[in-house]
Amino acid sequence: MRRRDHNIFANATSLLICGLLAGVVVAAAVFPAAAMSGLAAKAGGQTFASLPSEIKDFSSPQITRIYASDNKTQISQFYDEFRSDVPLKDISKHMRDAIVAAEDREFFHHNGVDLKGVARAFVNNNNGKQKQGASTITMQWVRMSLAYSATNPQDVVDATKDTPKRKITEMKYALQVEKDLGKEAILERYLNIAPFGNQAYGVFAASQVYFNKKPKDLTVAQSAMLASIVKAPSSFNPTSTEGHEQLLQRRNNYVIPGMLEMGAITKEQAEAAKKEGMPTKVKPVGNGCVSVAKNSWGFFCDYFYRWWMSQEQFGETSYDRERRLKSGGYRITTTLDIKGQQAARDRISDKIGEKNQDALLLAGVEPATGKVRLLSANRKYKLDDPTNPKNEMSPDPRKARQGIRGSFPNTTNPLLTGGGDITGYQAGSVMKMFTMVAALEKGYPLGYTIKAEKRYKSGYIIDSGNDSACPGTHFWCPSNSGGGGSGVYNMWTAFGKSINTYFVPLEERVGAENVVAVAKRFGIQFRAPEDAELATPERAPQWGAFTLGVSNTTPLDMANAYATLAGDGMYCEPTPIEQIITQNGDKLDIGKPHCIRATSKDVARATLDATRCPVGDSAQLGQCRGGTAPQTRSTVKHPVFGKTGTTDADKTASLVAGTTSLVVAGYLVNPDYQNHPDRMSHSVVNPAVYNTLADYMEGKPKVQFKKPDNEKIAVGDQRSIPDVVCDSVDSARDRLEDAGFSVSIGSPINSNCPAGTVAGTDPSGRTIKGGVVVLQPSTGNDGQQPPNGPVPGPGQPSAEPPRPRR
């Protein structure tokens, strides 16, 4: 509440100043032109003349408004004081007249200091009557201006403390302000800075809070009510019983009669205004991200806020940055796509409810810009009510015993973007993409073949007691999901079917430290302390499991990493900003896309070609053999790329899918209890991702992905495979190894060749230099079934086909 002027001449000290004051006000009233010079000396030497008269430039706190990418839909607002300046022409004349009638009826007849008011206050206050002030509208504006322009707390105290010295200083300023600005400018500034209670500062905010209308539309009665509040905003509060009655009396018995006395309204208007009712409730004023809980924008709003608070351009400290956001009056257009955001929310709602302890998280990023287009979850961005909590107890028994509630249905944790204690989630095989990039950078083409085993003995050392260790050793022996998946694969087929025992040996050949380095270049943050330790140069060479997705990531991290491929290898820092405009209409060059090269254009294009296999699309440079999310291409109806992922025991499930316009990453996780016993289903996360992408792409032109300029990066150096049919196995092995191939012995097949000789090779014809060629021994049975049943064909596992790691 703004302090009113009381008792300004109440003691002996003030009487000593009165001589000075009397000379000043008389001079101001009778000889305006001389008020700032000789008459001041006549009243008290150089004391008055030595006071400052120019107010520092200042800007009162203004609302910062946040808009979606359409620049029309307001998604949030931030403020310290709910205020937005408007020009005088956009303020009802009734409001202008009412504030003059309420605060300073001589406003248009004095030069900033009201001589009669000063005299009246002096006499009244020294006769023991109710204390009166003598501040004009100009002097009130001066006082508030000095407080807002203060650079330290003491200046604020000096500007508002009820002392004679302050009063005289205000008078000096007021006389100068009247000369510099004029009446209309002063009235405009006053109406935009005055407090109106209930978080409303300035007439724009007051019109919104009390009447939900613009200032230019205020009626006589509404204007009189608002003007009545300014005297004592806390006391004259229409929402309280006592305040409502006091406000009604001031409106009807003082302000409206004053307007009539001034000739601003007719008697009929005055009587009608007195009969008009006053509101008893006010419009809720949203502030910050929790105020948009009813919409699906909260998580994006939170991401924007955290982004702002991380920008040093907005201040050296977090306090400075927050004050600038909440008082700067910016118009900020964000990257949030309303259509895409709503689609994500709808698709999530189709698959999972808000009260489900599992969280379905979707993040969407635009390639080549890093613009974050959507962030959605089956949660409300909202604080749980501590007195009447709606959140259920945490599913983690340890947390539940401590009385800790879960994040469902309400949370303000940055589940999708990370931060605070949210370090991310293991997303599984989506991380294999980084191994593929590292391999291509090291000269391994997409066509590079490896004979994948059911279980692979790696050179990575782990605890011998670990279930993943080879029996009796300390070497890590990973297997494929379901225990099968053996055969000869290249990057197209291994990535499409998510073959662990292809990517682990590929990582060994490339160097795990190089795979980790790619992930860093692609924006993976390694927020978890244990991940950050493993990602160091000293530890990374032994991080064999990295390619299988054991490090924590967020949906935003992963969406942006895959967007780097579609952006021709340019990593763009994720940003929520399209445009920031200041109060003065200046555009700030902050938040614009900032991109650096993460890998070469050809490596990115080649990698993307292989990442089309998991999502049901066709590679342009090689052959896909099935995928783990084949419905994606037929649903999106655009060229697509991506990857599924799961972790051990299906504790998380993920899908990344993208086009040239948008990449969406979806995670199905339990953020409160990551070691939970449940199995996450791709039947939940996959449709949410590809349907959201399809909704976003509807009506957009189909754009094909670009091929590498040097297609050898994909197919490699192809060599002819010698014809070794019916050769002995030893002879065939020697010939193939002499030709530069890696030789492996496969399962027998039926052929015309004698038993024990070679029936054929897999592959046949041509393959990559240094690639694997599997020799297929002959059973000696010409078209007959072997004694133990059919023999698997080339590249097929001998066991029942496994469920691949997705």
N, C-alpha and C positions, 0 to 999 in steps of 0.2 A: 504494500500500500504506500502511495506517495505521502510523505509527511506534509501536513498543513502548517501554515504559518501561525504560530501562537506566541503571544507574550513578547513581542519584539522590542518593546520599550519597558520591560517589567522591573528593571533594577537601576541602581544609581549609575552603573557604568553606561547603560544605554542613554541616560540623560546627557552625559558628556558628549555623546555623539550627535545628539539632536540638533545642536547648533549647526554643525556641519551639514546634517541632513536637511534641515529647514531651508538653508540657503540653496542647496542643490535643487530641491523640488520646486521651490518658488521660481528659481531660474528656469527650470525646465518648463514650468507651466506658463510663465509670463514672457520669458525671453528665450525661446527654444534655440535660437542660433548661438546664444552665448552660454548655453548650459554646460558645455564641455570646456570652457576656458576661464575667462576672468571671474565669473560669478563663483566658481569653485574656490578661487583664492579668497574671495570676499567672505565665503562661508567658513573657511578653515585653512588658509594657506595652500600649500601644495599637496595636502594629504589626499584629497579626492582626485586631483588631476593625475596623481602618481599611480592610481589604480589602473589595472589593465582594462581595455575596452573591446578587444577583438577576441572572439571565441575561436578556439582551435577547430579546424575542420574535423568533423566526426560523422559517423553514420550510425544511426540507431539500429539495434538488432532487427534483422529482417528474416522472414521465413525463407528457408531454402526448400524448393519444390523439386521432386524427383519424378520424371516422366518415363514412360516406356519408349521404345524406339519409334513409335508413331508420332511422338512429340505432342500427343494429345491426352493420353490416358495417364492421369496422375497416380503413381503407385505408392507414394509416401511423401512426407514432409518432415523437416527437422527444424527446431527452433529452441532458443532460450526464452524468447518472448514472442508470443503469437502476434506478429505484426507484419503488415505489408503496406508500404506507402502508396497513396493514390493522390493524383493532382486535385486541386481545389475544384476544378470544373466537374469532376466526377463525384463530388460530395453534395448531397442535397442542400439547397439553400436553407431549408428548415433546420438542418443540423448546424450550419454555420451560425444562424441566428440564435439557436438554442444555447450553444456553448458561450456565446457572448452574453446572453441573458443570465446564464448560470454563473459565469466566472468573472465577467468584467464588462459591465454595461456602458462604461465610458471608453471602451476600447478604441472606438473610432474618433475619439475627441481628445485623447492625450498623446503625449510624445514618448510613451513607454513607461512613465511614472505617473500615477494618479494622485495628484496633490490632495484632492478632497478625501480620497480613501486613506492616505497616510494620516491626515489630520484626524479623521474620524476614528481610526484605529488607535491613535495616540491618546485621544480623549477617553474613548471607551475603555481601553485596557488599563488606564490609570485611575478609572473610577470604580474599579472592582467588578465591572460587568463581565459578561461572557466574552472571552477573548476573541478578537477579530484579527484577520490578516490584512495586508494592504497590497498584496501582490497582484499586478496586472497579468493579463495573458502573456504579455511579452516577458515580464519578469519570471513567470512560471516556466516559460519555454527556455529562458536563459539558464535557470536552475537545472532543469533536466538536461540541457545541452552540456553544461559543465560536468555533470555527473557522467554522461555517456562519453565525453571526450577525455575523462580522467585517465591517467596512465598508471596510477597506483591507488591503493585503498585509501590513503590519507586524503588524496584529492577528492575522492568521492565523499568522504566525511565532511570536508571543508565546503563542498558544494551543496550539501543538504542539511548541515547542522543549523539549528535554529538560533542564530546569533545576530546581533546588530551589524557586525562586520560583514557577514554574508549578505545581509539585506542591502547594505550600501553598495557592495560590489555588484549585486544584481542590478541595482539602479543604474550604475555607470554603464554596464554592458547594455542594459535595455535602451538607454538613450541612444547609444551608438547603433544598435540593431535596428531601431526604428528608422534611422537615417539611411542605413545600408540596404535594408530589405523592403520596407513598406508593409502596410497592413495586411494585404492579401497573402503575401508570402509568409508572414509570421503566422497568420491564422492557419494556413495550410500545414506548416510545420508543426504547430501546436496540436492540431487534430490528428496528426500522424504519429505523435509521440506520447500523447496523454494515456494514462492507464485507465481502463474501464472495468477492471475486476474480472474474475473467472477466466484468468489466463489471457485476456484480451488486451492488447496494447495497440492504440491507434484505432481510428474510426472504422477502417476496413475490417479488422478482426472483430471489433465490437458488433458491427452489423451482421457478421457471419455467426458469431456465438449466440447472440440474443434473438436475432430475427431471420437468420439464414438468407440474407439478401445483400445486395450491393449497396454501398453508401449513398449512391445517387437516388435510390428508391425509398429512402427513409421518409416516413410520414411525420407530421407535426408531433404527435404523441410519442412516437418512437424516438425522434430526435430529442425531445424534452427529457425522456427517461434516460437516455445515454448521457446527456449533458449533466443530469442530476447526479449520476454515479461518480463523476470525476472528483467531486469534493471529498469523498471518503469511500473508495472502491470496496473496502472490506465491510464497512458498516451498511452501506446502501446496496445490499446484495438482494436482488429480487427472488433468489431461490430459497432464502430463509424467511421464516414468518415475520420476525422482527424487522429484518432488513427490507422486506417487501413493503411493509407499512410505512417505514421511514422514507423509503424512496418514493412511494406514492404521495406522501405529504409534500416532499420537496418538489416533485414534478408539478403537482396541481396547485400548490400554494405559493411557489416561488418562481419556478422557471417558466411555466406557461404564462402566468401573469406578467412576468418580465418581458416575454416575447410580445405580449399584447401592448404593454406600455411603450415598447420600442417601435411599435407600428409594424412589426414583422408579420403579424397575423391579425385576422379580424376577430371580433368578439364571438362570432358564430364558430370560427375555427377553434378558438380557445375552449369554448364550452364542449364542443364535440371531442376535442382531444382529452379533456379531463374525464370524460365518460369511457374512454377507450381503456381496455384492460391491459395488464402487463404480464409478461411471461413469468412463470414460476420454475421453468426448467430451461436449461441452455443446451445448445448443440454440443455434443462431445467433440473435443478438439484432439484429433490424432496427432501423435508425435513419435517419430521413430518407427522402427520396424514392427514392434509388437502391435501397433495400431492397425495393421493390415492383415490381421489373423483371419478375418472372414474371407479374404481372397487367398490366392495361392502364391502371392508375391513375397512372402516373408523371408524365405531363404535367399532369394535374389537380393532383396533389400539388405539383408544382413551381410551378404557378400560385398555389395556396394559399400556399406559402412566400413567394413574391415579393410577394403581396398583404400578408401579415403584416409583412414587412420594410419595407413602404412606409407603414405606419400609425404616425403619430407618437404615438398614444395608448398604444402599447406601449413607449415610451421615446424619449429625445431622439436617441440614436445607434443605428446599426445593431447595434453590440455589445449595447446594452441590450435591444433588441428580440429579438435572437437568444437571449440569456440567459433572457429571460422566457418565450419559447416553449419552450426546452429544459429549463426547471426549474420552470415554473409549475404543472404538474399539471392542465392544463385538459382538459376534455372538449369537443371541438369537433365539432359536427355540420355537415357541409358540404352544398352543394347538389348534389353528384354523384349522378346517378340511375343506379343500378347496372344496371337493365334497359337504359336508353338507351345507357350507356357500352358494355355488352357487345354490343348491337346494332351500334353504330358500328364496334367492333373487328371483328366478324364480317363486316360488309358491306365493310369495307376489305380484309379478307383474301380475300374472294371475287374482288376485282378486281386486287390487286397484292401482291407478296411483300415481305417485310421487307428482302431484300437488293437490291431494285430501287433504283437511284440516284434515281428519281423519288419524291417524297413525296406521299402522298394524306393530306390533313389535314382533319379534320372538327371543327367547334365548334358546340355547341348552346346557345342562350340562351332563357330563358323571358321572353316579353313582359310588360311592366308591372312587372317586378320586377328584371330584370338578373341573375337567378340563373343561373349557368353550370351547365348540366345534363350536358354531356359535352365531352370533349376527347380526341380519339383520332387516331392516325397509324399508318402502317405502319413504325414504328420502335419499338425498345425504349428506354425511358428508363433508360439505363444508361451508365456510363463504360466506354470501351473499355480493355481490358487492355493497358497499354503493353509488357508483356513478351511477350504472346501476342495481338497485336491481331487482332480479327475484322473490323474495318472495312476496306473496300477503299480504295484510293488515291482521292483526290478526282478527279471527272471533269473538273475544271477543269485544263487542262494546266499553267497557270502554278503552281497550288497543288501539283499532282502533282510538278513538278520540284523543289519545295521540301520534298518528303516529307510534305506535309499529307494526312491521310486524310479521307475523306468522312464524312458523318453516318449512313451506313447500314452495318449494321442498328442500331447503337447510337448514342445521342446524349443529352446533357442540355441541349441548346440549346432555348430556348422557341419551337419552330417555329410553334406555333399562336397564341401570345399576344403575342409580341414581347418585347424586352428584351435587354440586352447588345448584341451586334452583330447581332441579328436585328431588322431594321427592317421586314420584311414583303415583300410580293410584289405586282407589278402584276396586278390581277385583271380588267381590261378593263371591259366594258360594264355590270357591276353598278353602276358609279358613276353611270350615267345617272339613277338614281333621285334623286340629289341635285339634278340640274338640273330635274327635274320638280317637286320640292318648291319650289325657288326660283321657278319659273315660276308656280305656283299662288299663292305668297305675293305675287307681283307683280301678280296679277290675271289671268294667262293661264289660261283654263279648260282642262280635259282635251280639250275639243273643238277647241282652237285648231289650225288647219291651216297647214301649210307645204308648199310644193311642193319635195320633195327631189330633188336632182339626182344624177346618177351621181358627179359630183365637184363639190364646193362650194368656191367661192373665198371664203374668209373674210377678215375684216379683221385677223386676228391675224398679227403680223409674226414671221417666223423667218428663219434663214439662207437666203439665196437658193440656196446649194448643196445644201440638204437635199432629199432625194427627195420630201418632202411639199410642197415649195413649188411654186406654180404656175409653169410654164415662163417663165423670163425675169423673174420677180418675186421679191419677198421676202415674199409673202403665203402663208399656210398654206392648202393645198387638200386637205382630207381627202376620202376616198371611202369607199364601203361595202365590206364584205368581199365579194370576188368581182367588184367593179367595177360592180354594177347597183344595184337598189333605188330607182330614180327613181319619182316619183309623188307624189300628194297624200296626206299622212298627218296624223293627229292624234296625241295622246299615247298613246291606247290602241293604235292600230295601229303607230305608230313604236316604242313600247317593246316591243310583242309581237314585232316582227320585227327589233328592234335596229338601227334605221336611223341611221347616223352622221350623214348629211347632213340629217337632221331636227334632231338634238340639238345639233349645233354652231351652226347659226343660232339655235336657241332659246336657247342659252347666251349668244350675242352680245346678244340682245335683253334677256335677264334681267340680264346682267352676270356675268362669270366670278367676280368677287370675291364676289358674292352666293351663287353655287353653292358656292364654297369655304367660305363662312361657314356654310352649311347643313351641310356635311360635318363641320365642327368641332363644331357643336351636336349632331350625331348620333354623336359619339364618335370620329371618325377622328383618329389621333394625330400623323400627319406625323412619324414617327420618323427617316426618312432626312434628313440635313442639306440635301440639295438640294431635297427636298420642302418642308421647313420654310421655306426661303428663298423658294420660289415661292409659298407660301401667305401671305406677308406682304401687308399692304395695298398696298404699293408695286408688288409683282410680280403679284399675283393677277389684276388686270384683263386681263393679257395671257396668262393661262394657259389658252389655248383648248383644249388637248388634255386638260384635267382631266376633262371630261365623258366621255371615252373610257377612263378608268381607267388613266392612266399613273403615278399616284402609288402608293406602297407602302402596303399594308394587310395586316392579318392576318385569318385566318378568324374570330377572336373579335371583332375590330373590326366586321367586316361583318355577322356574325350579329346583333350587338347593334344596329347601325344599322338593319337591316331590322326588328328587334324593336320599334324605336321607332315604326314605322308601326302595327304591331299593338297597340301600347300606347297608341293614341289620341294620338300625338305626344309622349308623355312619355319622355324619355331617362333611363334608369336606369343608374347606374354598374354595370358588371359586378361581381358579387361571388361568392365561393365559400362564403359563410357563411350557414348557417341559424341556428345558435345557438352561443354560447360560454359554458360554465359553469365557474366557478372551483372550486378544491378545497373551498371552503366552501359550494358550492351556489348561489352568486350568479350571476345571468345578466348578462352584459355587453351593453350596448347599442352594440355595434360590429359593422359588417358588414351591418347590416340594409339593405333596399332604400333607396337614396337617389335620388330621381327629381326631375327638373326639366323644365319644359315646353320642348321643342325646337322645336315648331311647333304650330299650332292643331289642334284636334281635327278640324275639317272638312278641313283640308289633308291631314292624315295619312290620313283615311278615303278621300278622293278619290284620293290617290296610290296607296293600296293597291288601289283598284278597278282602276287601270290595270296594276298589277303582277301581276294575275291572268292577264293575257294570255299572257306567255311560258311559263307552266307548265301550259297546257291547261285552265284554268278559264274560267268565263264572267264577264264584268264585269256588274255590276248597273245601271250608269248609262250604258254605251256598248256598242260592239261591238268584239269582238276579231277579228282576221283572222289566225289561225294563231299559232304560238308556237315557240320554239326548244327547249323541253323539254316537249313536250305529254304525255309519259308520266307526268309528276309527278301530275297530278290523278287519273288512273285508278288509279295505284298507291297513293297515300295514302288515297283514298276519303273525303277531308274537303275542305272549302273550303280552297284553298291560294293562296299568292301567292309571287312570287320573280322571279329573273332569272338568266340565264346570262351568262358573260363569257369573252372570250379576249383575248389581246394579239397584237401583230404577230407573224406567223409561228407563231402558236399556241404560244408559249413557256410560257404558262400557260393553264389552263382552270379555270373556276369555275362553281359553281351555288349560289345561295341559294334555299332553299325553306322556307316556314313556314306555320303555322296560328296560331290564337289561343293555343295552348298551348306551342309550341316553334318556334324558327327555327333551321335548320341551314345553316351555310355550309361548303361544301367547296371546297378548292383542290387542284389537281394541279400541282405545281411541282418544280423542281430546286433545292433550297435551297443546294447547294454550288456551283452554276454556272448562274446565272440567264441568262447569254447563250449557253446551250447550242444545238446545232443541231437537237434533236429537236422533234417536234410532239406536244403534249399532247392527249389525246383526251377528248372529252366522253363517249365510251362507257365510260370508266373512272370519271370523277368524278360524272356525273349519277346513275347507278344507286346508287352508294354513298350519295349524299345523300338521294334520295327513298325509298329502301328503309329507311334509318335512320329517317327521319321517319315512314314507315308503321309500322314496328315500334313506335315510341314512341307513336303515336296509336291503336294497336290497343286496342279496348275502350273508348275514350274517346268521349263524346258528340260528335256533329257540331255545330259552332257556326258560324253564318254571320257574316261580317264585317258591321259596321254601316255604314249609309249616312251621308253628311254630313247635318247638319240643314238646311243650305242647299244643295240640289242644283244651284243655279246655278253653284257653284264648279266643277262638272264640265261641265255642258252649255253654260254661258255664256249670252250674250244672243243668242238665235236670231233670225235675220231671214230673210224670204222672198227667194228668188233670182228676179229678174225673168225672165220667159219671153222668151228671145232667139232661139228656134229660127227658122232661116232668115233672121235679121238678118245684115247684113254684119258682118264681124269688128270693124271700127272702131266701128260703131254699138253693137254688143253690149258692147265694151270700155267705151265711155263710160257706157252705162246701168248696168253692174255697178259701175264705180268711183263713179258718182254715188250708188249705193245703199250705198256704204261697204265694198265688197269689194276684195280684192287680186286682180288678174286676171293669168292666165298663159295662154299659148297651148299647147295640147297637140297630139298627133298626129291626123291626119285619120282620120275613120271613115266608113263607108258610111251614106248616108241619102238621103231623097227630096229634100232641099234642094239647091239648085244648088251646084256646086263653088265653093269660096271663101267660101261663107256658113257660118253656124254650125249645126252639126247638133245640138248639145246642150251641156250643161255637166256638169262633175264637181266637186262633187256637184250634184244637182238638187233642186228643192223648197226646202229650208231649210238654212242653215248658220250658223255663228257670225259675229257682227258682226266685221268686219275680217279674216275668214278668206279663204283662197285659194279662188277659183273658176276652174277650168280651162275655157277655151273649146275646144270640139272642132270644128275645121273639117270641112266635108262634102267627101267625095271626088266627090260627084255621081253615084256609082254606087248605084243602088237595089238594095241587097242583093247586089251583085256584088263579087267579090274585086278589090282594086286590083291594078294591074299587078305590083307587087313582093311579092305575097302578103298574108296577113291582117294587119290593123292591130291593134295591142294595144288592149284595152278600156280603160275609164276607170281611171286610177290605176295602170295596169300599166306596167312597164318595157318599152321597145321591144326590149331585148336579152333573151337567155335569162335566166330568173330566177336571181339570184346566190345563192351561199351566204351567208346573213346573218351579220353579226358577232354572236356569241352571248354 
